Amino acid sequence: MRKKGSLIAKIVLSVSIFASICFYLINIFVAHTSPFKYLWIIAIFDVVCAIIIIKLIMDDYKEKLENAENKYSKDIVGAFDGEDRIKRQLLLAIYYFSQNKNQKSNEILKKLESKCTKGSDYKAVLLFQALNYTNAGQEMQAIFTYEKAVKSGYATSNMYNNLGHLYAKSQDSIQAHNNYDLAIYIDATNFVAYHNKAQLFFKDGNSKMAIELLKKSLEINPAYRPSTTLLAVIYALEGDSKNALEFKGKAIENGENPSSIDRLIFYYKNQKQS
């Protein structure tokens, strides 16, 4: 709502400046009024409008950076602390990442690499570089960036989890499992890593291990929809209607569409039969 109000205010003020200039020119060239008659009034009016527009633009910019910092606070904790100007560049890069402007984001991040002096700086910069590459479909570049963080000793639990996901997509289940294990070792509360590792076991036909890991994921975050959904699917495939119904209900409570669960069950049943 605030963004809409700010945009309307900027449009109104810009139109007002344009209208005042048109009024001034009409008075000079059509009404043949002295150029000095309205000059000071229009000049003051336009300057005030311009100052307000600049203030609104600066407020919008500040809000974007604050939103980026709040949303990714865990990922950038300690990064460029005490270096406000550089921190703003990092937050701007993160804002561009959130808007899927991945190339623009990485251009800023590459410049920031040379300004990193602490581990927390490198962690933030390398993480968002890799995320940009992933979003842009440059998965090998993303893997290279995560591995760079690992070799430098800057990898976080989320980085290992993301790296595991990329290896899983490239069908390298050994590397995927290893990275999920490292993600869990660093942060035993990383419920997404438990879920992703469970998915690998499920795809390899090991439902028992998948169920165990999914339950661990839900112990940490009972509202994690993907884990409740996958448990509903696994139990349905195993013919355990009681648990299948229970976890289908939980998945729906967590926001899953019932028809999506049914489609997944149908899909995996067909896969088993083929």
KOLMIKOL-350454 format. One record per residue (C-alpha): x, y, z; residue in three letters. Coordinates in pm, 1 decimal. Layout:
+----------+----------+----------+------+
!       c1 !       c2 !       c3 ! resn !
+----------+----------+----------+------+
!        X !        Y !        Z !  ala !
...
+----------+----------+----------+------+
//
This chain:
+----------+----------+----------+------+
!       c1 !       c2 !       c3 ! resn !
+----------+----------+----------+------+
!      0.0 !      0.0 !      0.0 !  met !
!    283.7 !    237.8 !     86.6 !  arg !
!    455.4 !    164.4 !   -247.8 !  lys !
!    137.5 !    245.8 !   -438.3 !  lys !
!     94.4 !    571.1 !   -243.4 !  gly !
!    456.3 !    667.3 !   -306.3 !  ser !
!    422.2 !    598.9 !   -679.6 !  leu !
!    102.6 !    805.7 !   -705.8 !  ile !
!    267.3 !   1092.9 !   -515.0 !  ala !
!    569.9 !   1087.5 !   -748.9 !  lys !
!    344.6 !   1089.8 !  -1056.4 !  ile !
!    130.8 !   1376.2 !   -920.4 !  val !
!    437.6 !   1583.4 !   -830.1 !  leu !
!    603.8 !   1518.2 !  -1168.1 !  ser !
!    285.5 !   1617.8 !  -1351.9 !  val !
!    264.8 !   1930.7 !  -1133.5 !  ser !
!    619.0 !   2032.9 !  -1230.3 !  ile !
!    542.0 !   1972.6 !  -1599.4 !  phe !
!    214.3 !   2167.1 !  -1573.3 !  ala !
!    385.1 !   2461.1 !  -1400.6 !  ser !
!    649.1 !   2479.6 !  -1673.9 !  ile !
!    377.3 !   2463.9 !  -1943.3 !  cys !
!    188.0 !   2743.8 !  -1763.0 !  phe !
!    503.8 !   2956.1 !  -1752.9 !  tyr !
!    580.6 !   2903.2 !  -2124.9 !  leu !
!    219.8 !   2972.5 !  -2230.7 !  ile !
!    225.9 !   3298.7 !  -2037.6 !  asn !
!    547.7 !   3405.0 !  -2209.9 !  ile !
!    479.3 !   3295.8 !  -2569.7 !  phe !
!     97.2 !   3316.8 !  -2589.0 !  val !
!     -6.2 !   3578.3 !  -2332.4 !  ala !
!    322.0 !   3770.0 !  -2382.6 !  his !
!    365.4 !   3809.4 !  -2006.8 !  thr !
!    700.4 !   3923.6 !  -1870.7 !  ser !
!    937.5 !   3623.4 !  -1818.9 !  pro !
!    995.4 !   3743.1 !  -1461.5 !  phe !
!    631.0 !   3773.3 !  -1354.5 !  lys !
!    580.0 !   3412.3 !  -1239.3 !  tyr !
!    940.6 !   3295.7 !  -1249.4 !  leu !
!   1018.3 !   3298.9 !   -876.1 !  trp !
!    683.8 !   3138.1 !   -778.1 !  ile !
!    720.7 !   2856.8 !  -1032.3 !  ile !
!   1088.3 !   2809.8 !   -945.9 !  ala !
!   1011.0 !   2771.0 !   -573.9 !  ile !
!    714.7 !   2539.7 !   -648.8 !  phe !
!    921.6 !   2317.4 !   -880.5 !  asp !
!   1218.0 !   2300.7 !   -641.6 !  val !
!    990.2 !   2198.5 !   -352.1 !  val !
!    823.3 !   1931.3 !   -569.5 !  cys !
!   1164.1 !   1803.9 !   -685.9 !  ala !
!   1290.0 !   1781.1 !   -325.8 !  ile !
!    981.0 !   1581.3 !   -224.6 !  ile !
!   1025.8 !   1344.4 !   -523.3 !  ile !
!   1393.2 !   1288.4 !   -432.8 !  ile !
!   1291.5 !   1222.3 !    -70.8 !  lys !
!   1030.4 !    966.5 !   -183.5 !  leu !
!   1285.7 !    795.1 !   -410.0 !  ile !
!   1537.7 !    778.6 !   -125.6 !  met !
!   1273.0 !    639.0 !    111.7 !  asp !
!   1180.3 !    370.2 !   -143.1 !  asp !
!   1547.9 !    281.0 !   -186.5 !  tyr !
!   1598.6 !    260.7 !    190.1 !  lys !
!   1287.7 !     42.8 !    227.9 !  glu !
!   1411.6 !   -198.8 !    -41.6 !  lys !
!   1744.2 !   -240.9 !    137.6 !  leu !
!   1575.9 !   -285.7 !    476.8 !  glu !
!   1344.8 !   -552.5 !    333.7 !  asn !
!   1640.5 !   -736.1 !    180.9 !  ala !
!   1828.7 !   -722.6 !    512.2 !  glu !
!   1529.2 !   -847.8 !    712.2 !  asn !
!   1445.7 !  -1130.0 !    470.5 !  lys !
!   1801.2 !  -1265.9 !    449.9 !  tyr !
!   1928.7 !  -1162.1 !    794.0 !  ser !
!   2049.8 !  -1515.4 !    880.2 !  lys !
!   2246.8 !  -1541.7 !    556.2 !  asp !
!   2428.2 !  -1209.6 !    594.7 !  ile !
!   2483.7 !  -1196.9 !    971.0 !  val !
!   2810.4 !  -1013.0 !   1041.8 !  gly !
!   2873.1 !   -928.6 !    675.0 !  ala !
!   3039.5 !   -588.1 !    626.7 !  phe !
!   2940.3 !   -477.6 !    977.0 !  asp !
!   3068.8 !   -125.4 !   1043.2 !  gly !
!   3109.4 !    -61.3 !    669.9 !  glu !
!   2777.2 !    100.6 !    587.8 !  asp !
!   2855.7 !    203.8 !    230.1 !  arg !
!   2972.4 !   -146.4 !    133.6 !  ile !
!   2686.7 !   -308.1 !    328.1 !  lys !
!   2440.3 !   -104.2 !    120.8 !  arg !
!   2596.3 !   -245.3 !   -196.6 !  gln !
!   2551.0 !   -599.2 !    -63.8 !  leu !
!   2186.2 !   -528.5 !     23.1 !  leu !
!   2129.7 !   -378.3 !   -322.2 !  leu !
!   2274.4 !   -694.7 !   -480.6 !  ala !
!   2040.0 !   -904.6 !   -264.7 !  ile !
!   1745.2 !   -685.3 !   -366.2 !  tyr !
!   1830.0 !   -743.3 !   -734.9 !  tyr !
!   1855.2 !  -1117.9 !   -663.5 !  phe !
!   1505.6 !  -1111.8 !   -508.4 !  ser !
!   1380.3 !   -940.2 !   -827.1 !  gln !
!   1544.3 !  -1209.1 !  -1048.4 !  asn !
!   1788.7 !   -952.6 !  -1187.5 !  lys !
!   2065.4 !  -1207.7 !  -1147.5 !  asn !
!   2327.9 !  -1062.3 !  -1380.8 !  gln !
!   2292.4 !   -716.5 !  -1226.8 !  lys !
!   2317.8 !   -867.3 !   -878.4 !  ser !
!   2631.3 !  -1065.9 !   -962.6 !  asn !
!   2801.0 !   -762.4 !  -1116.7 !  glu !
!   2781.2 !   -593.6 !   -775.2 !  ile !
!   2881.7 !   -910.1 !   -586.9 !  leu !
!   3192.8 !   -965.2 !   -801.5 !  lys !
!   3310.2 !   -613.1 !   -716.6 !  lys !
!   3240.4 !   -680.5 !   -349.0 !  leu !
!   3464.7 !   -991.5 !   -346.2 !  glu !
!   3778.4 !   -775.8 !   -340.7 !  ser !
!   3635.8 !   -581.6 !    -43.4 !  lys !
!   3576.5 !   -890.1 !    172.7 !  cys !
!   3799.4 !   -901.6 !    479.2 !  thr !
!   3609.6 !  -1140.9 !    709.3 !  lys !
!   3462.0 !  -1487.6 !    674.0 !  gly !
!   3111.9 !  -1345.6 !    716.2 !  ser !
!   3174.0 !  -1114.8 !    417.2 !  asp !
!   3282.6 !  -1401.8 !    191.4 !  tyr !
!   2995.1 !  -1626.5 !    305.0 !  lys !
!   2735.1 !  -1367.6 !    208.4 !  ala !
!   2894.3 !  -1271.7 !   -122.3 !  val !
!   2959.8 !  -1629.8 !   -239.0 !  leu !
!   2616.0 !  -1752.3 !   -128.9 !  leu !
!   2428.6 !  -1492.3 !   -332.0 !  phe !
!   2659.7 !  -1535.2 !   -630.2 !  gln !
!   2573.7 !  -1905.6 !   -630.3 !  ala !
!   2202.0 !  -1835.2 !   -583.1 !  leu !
!   2210.3 !  -1597.4 !   -880.1 !  asn !
!   2376.9 !  -1861.7 !  -1096.9 !  tyr !
!   2116.3 !  -2117.9 !   -985.7 !  thr !
!   1828.5 !  -1881.8 !  -1067.9 !  asn !
!   1982.7 !  -1810.1 !  -1407.8 !  ala !
!   2010.2 !  -2184.0 !  -1485.8 !  gly !
!   2392.1 !  -2175.0 !  -1472.7 !  gln !
!   2411.3 !  -2473.2 !  -1239.8 !  glu !
!   2774.6 !  -2565.9 !  -1304.8 !  met !
!   2877.4 !  -2210.8 !  -1217.6 !  gln !
!   2667.1 !  -2234.8 !   -901.9 !  ala !
!   2839.1 !  -2563.4 !   -803.7 !  ile !
!   3180.1 !  -2407.4 !   -871.3 !  phe !
!   3094.5 !  -2108.4 !   -648.2 !  thr !
!   2969.0 !  -2326.5 !   -361.8 !  tyr !
!   3278.6 !  -2548.0 !   -391.3 !  glu !
!   3491.1 !  -2232.9 !   -380.0 !  lys !
!   3323.3 !  -2145.5 !    -48.4 !  ala !
!   3384.7 !  -2499.5 !     79.9 !  val !
!   3754.6 !  -2496.4 !    -14.0 !  lys !
!   3798.8 !  -2155.0 !    144.5 !  ser !
!   3631.7 !  -2271.2 !    465.9 !  gly !
!   3336.7 !  -2033.4 !    429.6 !  tyr !
!   3056.7 !  -2282.1 !    360.4 !  ala !
!   2743.6 !  -2266.1 !    576.9 !  thr !
!   2473.6 !  -2525.7 !    641.2 !  ser !
!   2252.7 !  -2364.3 !    376.6 !  asn !
!   2537.1 !  -2365.2 !    125.6 !  met !
!   2596.7 !  -2738.1 !    175.6 !  tyr !
!   2223.3 !  -2799.9 !    144.9 !  asn !
!   2202.7 !  -2599.0 !   -178.6 !  asn !
!   2509.8 !  -2775.8 !   -315.0 !  leu !
!   2353.0 !  -3111.9 !   -230.6 !  gly !
!   2039.8 !  -3010.5 !   -419.5 !  his !
!   2245.8 !  -2918.6 !   -727.5 !  leu !
!   2431.2 !  -3251.5 !   -717.1 !  tyr !
!   2098.5 !  -3433.7 !   -678.0 !  ala !
!   1970.4 !  -3258.8 !   -991.3 !  lys !
!   2281.7 !  -3370.2 !  -1179.6 !  ser !
!   2217.6 !  -3732.3 !  -1066.4 !  gln !
!   2525.6 !  -3745.9 !   -841.3 !  asp !
!   2352.0 !  -3895.7 !   -536.4 !  ser !
!   2678.3 !  -3972.1 !   -349.7 !  ile !
!   2788.1 !  -3607.5 !   -353.2 !  gln !
!   2431.5 !  -3497.8 !   -278.6 !  ala !
!   2411.2 !  -3720.9 !     31.9 !  his !
!   2756.0 !  -3606.0 !    148.2 !  asn !
!   2658.6 !  -3240.8 !    125.0 !  asn !
!   2323.0 !  -3290.9 !    297.9 !  tyr !
!   2508.8 !  -3470.3 !    578.1 !  asp !
!   2746.3 !  -3176.0 !    612.0 !  leu !
!   2452.9 !  -2932.8 !    617.2 !  ala !
!   2294.7 !  -3129.9 !    903.0 !  ile !
!   2630.0 !  -3166.1 !   1084.6 !  tyr !
!   2679.0 !  -2787.3 !   1085.1 !  ile !
!   2317.6 !  -2713.5 !   1175.1 !  asp !
!   2110.8 !  -2999.4 !   1319.2 !  ala !
!   1799.8 !  -2780.9 !   1290.3 !  thr !
!   1823.5 !  -2750.2 !    910.7 !  asn !
!   1490.2 !  -2919.6 !    837.2 !  phe !
!   1520.8 !  -2853.9 !    462.2 !  val !
!   1841.4 !  -3063.5 !    448.0 !  ala !
!   1662.5 !  -3352.5 !    624.4 !  tyr !
!   1381.2 !  -3325.3 !    370.9 !  his !
!   1613.6 !  -3312.7 !     70.4 !  asn !
!   1809.9 !  -3615.7 !    193.7 !  lys !
!   1477.7 !  -3798.0 !    247.1 !  ala !
!   1380.3 !  -3723.6 !   -112.1 !  gln !
!   1699.5 !  -3890.2 !   -233.8 !  leu !
!   1627.7 !  -4203.6 !    -30.1 !  phe !
!   1268.2 !  -4206.4 !   -157.4 !  phe !
!   1382.2 !  -4184.5 !   -520.8 !  lys !
!   1628.9 !  -4468.8 !   -456.7 !  asp !
!   1344.9 !  -4683.7 !   -319.6 !  gly !
!   1445.3 !  -4660.6 !     47.0 !  asn !
!   1112.2 !  -4551.7 !    196.8 !  ser !
!   1211.8 !  -4649.3 !    551.1 !  lys !
!   1502.2 !  -4401.7 !    566.0 !  met !
!   1295.1 !  -4139.6 !    383.6 !  ala !
!   1017.4 !  -4160.9 !    645.0 !  ile !
!   1268.7 !  -4139.2 !    930.4 !  glu !
!   1428.4 !  -3824.0 !    789.2 !  leu !
!   1096.8 !  -3661.2 !    701.0 !  leu !
!    978.5 !  -3709.6 !   1058.0 !  lys !
!   1299.9 !  -3543.6 !   1181.2 !  lys !
!   1230.3 !  -3253.0 !    947.7 !  ser !
!    879.8 !  -3217.4 !   1090.9 !  leu !
!   1002.9 !  -3242.0 !   1450.0 !  glu !
!   1196.4 !  -2922.3 !   1380.1 !  ile !
!    928.7 !  -2753.1 !   1169.8 !  asn !
!    583.2 !  -2918.3 !   1183.0 !  pro !
!    450.7 !  -2660.6 !    933.9 !  ala !
!    697.7 !  -2756.7 !    657.3 !  tyr !
!    458.6 !  -2844.6 !    375.9 !  arg !
!    692.9 !  -3044.4 !    145.9 !  pro !
!    771.3 !  -3295.7 !    423.6 !  ser !
!    405.8 !  -3352.0 !    517.6 !  thr !
!    319.6 !  -3390.7 !    148.0 !  thr !
!    595.9 !  -3642.4 !     79.3 !  leu !
!    502.2 !  -3847.4 !    385.4 !  leu !
!    141.1 !  -3859.3 !    265.1 !  ala !
!    263.3 !  -3980.7 !    -75.5 !  val !
!    499.6 !  -4246.2 !     66.6 !  ile !
!    238.3 !  -4388.9 !    305.5 !  tyr !
!    -18.7 !  -4398.7 !     23.9 !  ala !
!    224.3 !  -4586.0 !   -201.3 !  leu !
!    294.1 !  -4833.8 !     79.4 !  glu !
!    -76.9 !  -4892.7 !    134.8 !  gly !
!    -73.8 !  -4743.3 !    484.1 !  asp !
!   -407.4 !  -4561.1 !    446.8 !  ser !
!   -425.2 !  -4447.3 !    810.2 !  lys !
!    -91.8 !  -4258.9 !    803.1 !  asn !
!   -150.2 !  -4148.5 !    443.8 !  ala !
!   -477.8 !  -3983.1 !    545.9 !  leu !
!   -322.5 !  -3828.7 !    858.3 !  glu !
!    -31.8 !  -3668.6 !    669.8 !  phe !
!   -251.3 !  -3566.0 !    379.2 !  lys !
!   -457.8 !  -3373.1 !    633.4 !  gly !
!   -143.2 !  -3213.8 !    779.3 !  lys !
!    -18.2 !  -3124.3 !    431.6 !  ala !
!   -350.8 !  -2954.1 !    353.1 !  ile !
!   -330.9 !  -2767.3 !    686.1 !  glu !
!     16.7 !  -2651.4 !    581.1 !  asn !
!   -123.3 !  -2511.4 !    255.7 !  gly !
!    -92.7 !  -2800.7 !     10.1 !  glu !
!   -358.0 !  -2845.5 !   -255.8 !  asn !
!   -535.7 !  -3185.5 !   -209.9 !  pro !
!   -539.5 !  -3248.7 !   -586.2 !  ser !
!   -160.1 !  -3194.2 !   -599.1 !  ser !
!   -110.9 !  -3474.7 !   -344.7 !  ile !
!   -339.5 !  -3705.7 !   -544.6 !  asp !
!   -151.4 !  -3627.1 !   -866.2 !  arg !
!    181.9 !  -3707.8 !   -700.0 !  leu !
!     49.4 !  -4039.6 !   -569.1 !  ile !
!    -87.3 !  -4124.3 !   -916.7 !  phe !
!    244.7 !  -4027.1 !  -1079.4 !  tyr !
!    463.0 !  -4239.4 !   -850.2 !  tyr !
!    222.6 !  -4536.1 !   -870.0 !  lys !
!    253.1 !  -4529.2 !  -1247.6 !  asn !
!    630.7 !  -4505.9 !  -1220.7 !  gln !
!    640.2 !  -4815.2 !   -999.8 !  lys !
!    427.4 !  -5012.2 !  -1242.2 !  gln !
!    628.1 !  -4916.7 !  -1551.1 !  ser !
+----------+----------+----------+------+
//
